[in-house]
């Protein structure tokens, strides 16, 4: 196998038949979406115990909806898939990337054309009424917020984002699907995740123990570098774009 890490990675991808990509906030950050932790993270400015907590949402939903109106919506309406998202979609089209498992809630994988996306934490572009279950998209929710805070459904019910708040469990169906994909793949690629959020951070461990090759592409160290076959301390889009060039 070639000594150059990119050449090694290209060789691994060329021989792979079932690649799973696991994306975190670092990949979204390359599309201009702020991360939560670290310098410039949203949690330095906005209290996650309020806008991201289900108990506080039920107590005062206006706090979340002000955050959505003033911060989340302006970011999302301008955010576009980056070269990393596009490269993964191309790899899926080539029959290589069978699944994308994402911790991100921005919907950019789907916008890039990815067909099989397992969203562990939901999607902040989707909303639904907690009373009648009617659904709304991003622009519809924004229009309602402009008229009423918090927005209400036509039935009078409270509208919430289709995301997993703190205090809620990950959707069991998505977690089971992600576990199956991790156990079946022959290459597992971590993209822009610090691998500290459980139980999602155990997915690459499942893949590696089943015999998959583990690739980690992330700015900064992760707890699993000791078991990885290749590690790149780099932006995910920079590495991925070289694989499909």
C-alpha positions as a LaTeX table, in Angstrom:
\begin{tabular}{lrrr}
\hline
Residue & $x$ (\AA) & $y$ (\AA) & $z$ (\AA) \\
\hline
Unk1 & 0.00 & 0.00 & 0.00 \\
Unk2 & 1.36 & 3.47 & $-0.84$ \\
Unk3 & 2.98 & 5.47 & 1.95 \\
Unk4 & 1.15 & 8.72 & 1.20 \\
Unk5 & $-1.95$ & 8.90 & 3.47 \\
Unk6 & $-4.21$ & 10.21 & 0.70 \\
Unk7 & $-3.02$ & 7.44 & $-1.60$ \\
Unk8 & $-3.66$ & 4.93 & 1.18 \\
Unk9 & $-7.16$ & 6.29 & 1.64 \\
Unk10 & $-7.86$ & 6.18 & $-2.11$ \\
Unk11 & $-6.75$ & 2.55 & $-2.14$ \\
Unk12 & $-9.03$ & 1.72 & 0.79 \\
Unk13 & $-11.99$ & 3.44 & $-0.90$ \\
Unk14 & $-11.27$ & 1.73 & $-4.22$ \\
Unk15 & $-11.38$ & $-1.71$ & $-2.60$ \\
Unk16 & $-14.38$ & $-0.99$ & $-0.36$ \\
Unk17 & $-17.84$ & $-2.32$ & $-1.12$ \\
Unk18 & $-19.83$ & $-0.82$ & 1.78 \\
Unk19 & $-18.70$ & 2.54 & 3.17 \\
Unk20 & $-20.47$ & 4.27 & 6.05 \\
Unk21 & $-19.80$ & 7.95 & 6.65 \\
Unk22 & $-20.45$ & 9.41 & 10.10 \\
Unk23 & $-20.67$ & 13.20 & 10.12 \\
Unk24 & $-20.54$ & 15.69 & 12.97 \\
Unk25 & $-20.62$ & 19.42 & 13.50 \\
Unk26 & $-17.20$ & 19.95 & 11.90 \\
Unk27 & $-18.57$ & 19.10 & 8.47 \\
Unk28 & $-21.47$ & 21.53 & 8.87 \\
Unk29 & $-19.08$ & 24.23 & 10.08 \\
Unk30 & $-17.50$ & 24.18 & 6.62 \\
Unk31 & $-20.88$ & 25.33 & 5.28 \\
Unk32 & $-20.94$ & 28.27 & 7.69 \\
Unk33 & $-23.03$ & 26.63 & 10.40 \\
Unk34 & $-21.49$ & 27.36 & 13.83 \\
Unk35 & $-20.49$ & 24.42 & 16.01 \\
Unk36 & $-21.83$ & 24.14 & 19.53 \\
Unk37 & $-18.65$ & 23.68 & 21.53 \\
Unk38 & $-15.32$ & 25.48 & 21.33 \\
Unk39 & $-14.35$ & 28.92 & 20.14 \\
Unk40 & $-17.23$ & 30.62 & 18.39 \\
Unk41 & $-19.64$ & 27.86 & 19.40 \\
Unk42 & $-23.32$ & 28.66 & 19.87 \\
Unk43 & $-23.20$ & 27.49 & 23.47 \\
Unk44 & $-20.87$ & 30.37 & 24.32 \\
Unk45 & $-23.65$ & 32.83 & 23.48 \\
Unk46 & $-26.94$ & 30.97 & 23.87 \\
Unk47 & $-27.90$ & 28.83 & 26.84 \\
Unk48 & $-28.41$ & 25.21 & 25.69 \\
Unk49 & $-30.25$ & 24.48 & 28.95 \\
Unk50 & $-32.97$ & 26.76 & 27.61 \\
Unk51 & $-33.18$ & 26.60 & 23.82 \\
Unk52 & $-32.15$ & 22.93 & 23.53 \\
Unk53 & $-33.86$ & 21.40 & 26.56 \\
Unk54 & $-37.28$ & 19.77 & 26.23 \\
Unk55 & $-38.35$ & 20.72 & 29.75 \\
Unk56 & $-37.55$ & 24.38 & 29.17 \\
Unk57 & $-39.17$ & 24.26 & 25.74 \\
Unk58 & $-42.40$ & 23.05 & 27.32 \\
Unk59 & $-42.08$ & 25.71 & 30.05 \\
Unk60 & $-41.27$ & 28.62 & 27.72 \\
Unk61 & $-41.26$ & 27.72 & 24.00 \\
Unk62 & $-40.76$ & 31.38 & 23.11 \\
Unk63 & $-37.07$ & 31.17 & 24.08 \\
Unk64 & $-36.41$ & 28.52 & 21.41 \\
Unk65 & $-38.49$ & 30.31 & 18.81 \\
Unk66 & $-36.66$ & 33.60 & 19.36 \\
Unk67 & $-33.41$ & 31.68 & 18.86 \\
Unk68 & $-34.87$ & 30.16 & 15.69 \\
Unk69 & $-36.04$ & 33.55 & 14.37 \\
Unk70 & $-32.88$ & 35.51 & 15.17 \\
Unk71 & $-30.14$ & 32.87 & 14.74 \\
Unk72 & $-31.12$ & 29.49 & 13.35 \\
Unk73 & $-33.25$ & 30.59 & 10.38 \\
Unk74 & $-30.81$ & 33.22 & 9.01 \\
Unk75 & $-28.04$ & 30.61 & 9.11 \\
Unk76 & $-30.04$ & 27.79 & 7.54 \\
Unk77 & $-31.58$ & 29.78 & 4.69 \\
Unk78 & $-28.11$ & 30.68 & 3.39 \\
Unk79 & $-26.29$ & 27.41 & 4.17 \\
Unk80 & $-25.33$ & 25.25 & 1.19 \\
Unk81 & $-23.73$ & 21.79 & 0.98 \\
Unk82 & $-19.96$ & 22.00 & 0.82 \\
Unk83 & $-17.50$ & 19.88 & $-1.17$ \\
Unk84 & $-17.61$ & 17.20 & 1.52 \\
Unk85 & $-21.38$ & 16.74 & 1.27 \\
Unk86 & $-21.15$ & 16.70 & $-2.53$ \\
Unk87 & $-18.30$ & 14.18 & $-2.53$ \\
Unk88 & $-20.26$ & 11.77 & $-0.32$ \\
Unk89 & $-23.27$ & 12.01 & $-2.63$ \\
Unk90 & $-20.99$ & 11.21 & $-5.60$ \\
Unk91 & $-19.55$ & 8.24 & $-3.71$ \\
Unk92 & $-23.10$ & 7.01 & $-3.12$ \\
Unk93 & $-23.83$ & 7.36 & $-6.82$ \\
Unk94 & $-20.73$ & 5.26 & $-7.55$ \\
Unk95 & $-22.10$ & 2.51 & $-5.29$ \\
Unk96 & $-19.45$ & 3.05 & $-2.62$ \\
Unk97 & $-21.07$ & 5.04 & 0.20 \\
Unk98 & $-24.06$ & 2.98 & 1.29 \\
Unk99 & $-25.10$ & 5.11 & 4.30 \\
Unk100 & $-24.47$ & 8.48 & 5.89 \\
Unk101 & $-25.09$ & 8.60 & 9.63 \\
Unk102 & $-25.21$ & 12.16 & 10.87 \\
Unk103 & $-25.37$ & 13.94 & 14.19 \\
Unk104 & $-26.12$ & 17.14 & 12.29 \\
Unk105 & $-29.63$ & 18.55 & 12.05 \\
Unk106 & $-29.18$ & 20.94 & 9.11 \\
Unk107 & $-30.37$ & 18.67 & 6.29 \\
Unk108 & $-27.38$ & 19.46 & 4.06 \\
Unk109 & $-26.65$ & 15.82 & 3.19 \\
Unk110 & $-30.14$ & 15.48 & 1.70 \\
Unk111 & $-29.78$ & 18.81 & $-0.10$ \\
Unk112 & $-26.53$ & 17.54 & $-1.64$ \\
Unk113 & $-28.42$ & 14.61 & $-3.14$ \\
Unk114 & $-27.62$ & 11.88 & $-0.62$ \\
Unk115 & $-30.34$ & 9.21 & $-0.70$ \\
Unk116 & $-29.73$ & 7.19 & 2.47 \\
Unk117 & $-29.19$ & 9.54 & 5.40 \\
Unk118 & $-29.74$ & 8.37 & 8.97 \\
Unk119 & $-30.43$ & 11.46 & 11.08 \\
Unk120 & $-29.72$ & 10.58 & 14.70 \\
Unk121 & $-30.75$ & 13.95 & 16.12 \\
Unk122 & $-33.54$ & 14.86 & 13.70 \\
Unk123 & $-33.74$ & 17.73 & 11.24 \\
Unk124 & $-34.19$ & 21.38 & 12.16 \\
Unk125 & $-35.73$ & 22.14 & 8.76 \\
Unk126 & $-38.79$ & 20.09 & 9.73 \\
Unk127 & $-41.48$ & 20.98 & 12.27 \\
Unk128 & $-44.70$ & 19.46 & 13.48 \\
Unk129 & $-47.68$ & 20.20 & 15.69 \\
Unk130 & $-47.57$ & 18.40 & 19.03 \\
Unk131 & $-51.36$ & 18.16 & 18.97 \\
Unk132 & $-52.43$ & 17.11 & 15.47 \\
Unk133 & $-49.00$ & 16.12 & 14.00 \\
Unk134 & $-49.35$ & 18.38 & 10.94 \\
Unk135 & $-45.91$ & 19.10 & 9.47 \\
Unk136 & $-44.29$ & 22.35 & 8.36 \\
Unk137 & $-41.12$ & 23.17 & 6.45 \\
Unk138 & $-38.52$ & 25.80 & 7.26 \\
Unk139 & $-40.12$ & 28.71 & 5.41 \\
Unk140 & $-43.59$ & 27.92 & 6.77 \\
Unk141 & $-42.29$ & 27.89 & 10.34 \\
Unk142 & $-40.47$ & 31.18 & 9.78 \\
Unk143 & $-43.62$ & 32.77 & 8.39 \\
Unk144 & $-45.60$ & 31.70 & 11.46 \\
Unk145 & $-42.94$ & 33.04 & 13.84 \\
Unk146 & $-43.22$ & 36.40 & 12.13 \\
Unk147 & $-46.88$ & 36.52 & 13.12 \\
Unk148 & $-46.94$ & 34.89 & 16.55 \\
Unk149 & $-44.45$ & 33.89 & 19.22 \\
Unk150 & $-44.51$ & 31.03 & 19.97 \\
Unk151 & $-46.15$ & 29.91 & 16.72 \\
Unk152 & $-49.33$ & 27.88 & 16.96 \\
Unk153 & $-50.88$ & 25.38 & 14.60 \\
Unk154 & $-54.29$ & 26.10 & 13.07 \\
Unk155 & $-55.65$ & 23.55 & 15.56 \\
Unk156 & $-54.20$ & 25.60 & 18.42 \\
Unk157 & $-51.45$ & 23.09 & 19.19 \\
Unk158 & $-47.82$ & 23.92 & 19.98 \\
Unk159 & $-45.37$ & 23.58 & 17.10 \\
Unk160 & $-41.93$ & 22.13 & 17.75 \\
Unk161 & $-38.85$ & 21.35 & 15.65 \\
Unk162 & $-38.37$ & 17.74 & 14.57 \\
Unk163 & $-35.13$ & 17.43 & 16.54 \\
Unk164 & $-33.97$ & 15.57 & 19.63 \\
Unk165 & $-33.88$ & 17.98 & 22.56 \\
Unk166 & $-31.78$ & 17.44 & 25.67 \\
Unk167 & $-33.89$ & 15.24 & 27.90 \\
Unk168 & $-35.20$ & 13.17 & 24.99 \\
Unk169 & $-33.91$ & 9.83 & 23.73 \\
Unk170 & $-32.50$ & 9.31 & 20.27 \\
Unk171 & $-35.12$ & 7.82 & 17.93 \\
Unk172 & $-34.83$ & 4.07 & 18.39 \\
Unk173 & $-35.46$ & 3.27 & 14.73 \\
Unk174 & $-32.67$ & 5.57 & 13.55 \\
Unk175 & $-30.26$ & 4.24 & 16.17 \\
Unk176 & $-30.99$ & 0.64 & 15.20 \\
Unk177 & $-30.56$ & 1.44 & 11.51 \\
Unk178 & $-27.25$ & 3.18 & 12.24 \\
Unk179 & $-26.04$ & 0.20 & 14.29 \\
Unk180 & $-26.91$ & $-2.23$ & 11.50 \\
Unk181 & $-25.11$ & $-0.11$ & 8.92 \\
Unk182 & $-22.04$ & 0.12 & 11.17 \\
Unk183 & $-21.93$ & $-3.64$ & 11.67 \\
Unk184 & $-22.28$ & $-4.38$ & 7.95 \\
Unk185 & $-19.78$ & $-1.89$ & 6.49 \\
Unk186 & $-16.18$ & $-2.61$ & 5.52 \\
Unk187 & $-15.03$ & 1.03 & 5.86 \\
Unk188 & $-16.27$ & 3.53 & 8.45 \\
Unk189 & $-15.29$ & 7.19 & 7.93 \\
Unk190 & $-15.66$ & 9.74 & 10.72 \\
Unk191 & $-16.09$ & 13.28 & 9.39 \\
Unk192 & $-15.85$ & 16.33 & 11.63 \\
Unk193 & $-16.90$ & 14.68 & 14.88 \\
Unk194 & $-15.09$ & 14.83 & 18.22 \\
Unk195 & $-16.65$ & 11.43 & 19.07 \\
Unk196 & $-17.65$ & 12.44 & 22.60 \\
Unk197 & $-21.46$ & 12.33 & 22.33 \\
Unk198 & $-22.87$ & 8.96 & 23.35 \\
Unk199 & $-24.31$ & 6.59 & 22.27 \\
Unk200 & $-23.49$ & 7.71 & 18.72 \\
Unk201 & $-19.76$ & 7.74 & 19.44 \\
Unk202 & $-19.86$ & 3.95 & 19.88 \\
Unk203 & $-20.84$ & 3.36 & 16.25 \\
Unk204 & $-17.26$ & 3.48 & 14.90 \\
Unk205 & $-16.27$ & 1.09 & 17.68 \\
Unk206 & $-18.96$ & $-1.36$ & 16.53 \\
Unk207 & $-17.69$ & $-1.12$ & 12.96 \\
Unk208 & $-14.04$ & $-1.60$ & 13.90 \\
Unk209 & $-14.74$ & $-4.59$ & 16.14 \\
Unk210 & $-16.65$ & $-6.22$ & 13.29 \\
Unk211 & $-13.60$ & $-5.84$ & 11.04 \\
Unk212 & $-14.17$ & $-2.56$ & 9.22 \\
Unk213 & $-11.32$ & $-0.16$ & 8.54 \\
Unk214 & $-11.72$ & 3.04 & 10.54 \\
Unk215 & $-10.82$ & 6.42 & 9.03 \\
Unk216 & $-11.01$ & 9.58 & 11.15 \\
Unk217 & $-11.01$ & 13.01 & 9.47 \\
Unk218 & $-11.37$ & 15.74 & 12.08 \\
Unk219 & $-9.73$ & 18.94 & 13.25 \\
Unk220 & $-8.34$ & 18.01 & 16.67 \\
Unk221 & $-7.91$ & 14.74 & 18.51 \\
Unk222 & $-10.65$ & 12.20 & 19.19 \\
Unk223 & $-10.78$ & 9.37 & 21.76 \\
Unk224 & $-10.63$ & 6.68 & 19.05 \\
Unk225 & $-7.45$ & 7.60 & 17.20 \\
Unk226 & $-5.62$ & 4.66 & 18.77 \\
Unk227 & $-7.84$ & 2.19 & 16.94 \\
Unk228 & $-8.07$ & 4.06 & 13.63 \\
Unk229 & $-6.36$ & 2.83 & 10.46 \\
Unk230 & $-5.87$ & 6.37 & 9.15 \\
Unk231 & $-6.22$ & 9.75 & 10.87 \\
Unk232 & $-6.34$ & 13.14 & 9.15 \\
Unk233 & $-6.20$ & 16.33 & 11.23 \\
Unk234 & $-7.91$ & 18.28 & 8.47 \\
Unk235 & $-11.27$ & 19.61 & 7.30 \\
Unk236 & $-13.42$ & 16.79 & 5.98 \\
Unk237 & $-14.24$ & 18.53 & 2.68 \\
Unk238 & $-10.54$ & 18.96 & 1.89 \\
Unk239 & $-9.89$ & 15.21 & 2.13 \\
Unk240 & $-13.16$ & 14.03 & 0.58 \\
Unk241 & $-12.85$ & 16.30 & $-2.45$ \\
Unk242 & $-9.51$ & 14.63 & $-3.24$ \\
Unk243 & $-11.18$ & 11.21 & $-3.30$ \\
Unk244 & $-13.58$ & 12.07 & $-6.10$ \\
Unk245 & $-11.40$ & 14.48 & $-8.09$ \\
\hline
\end{tabular}
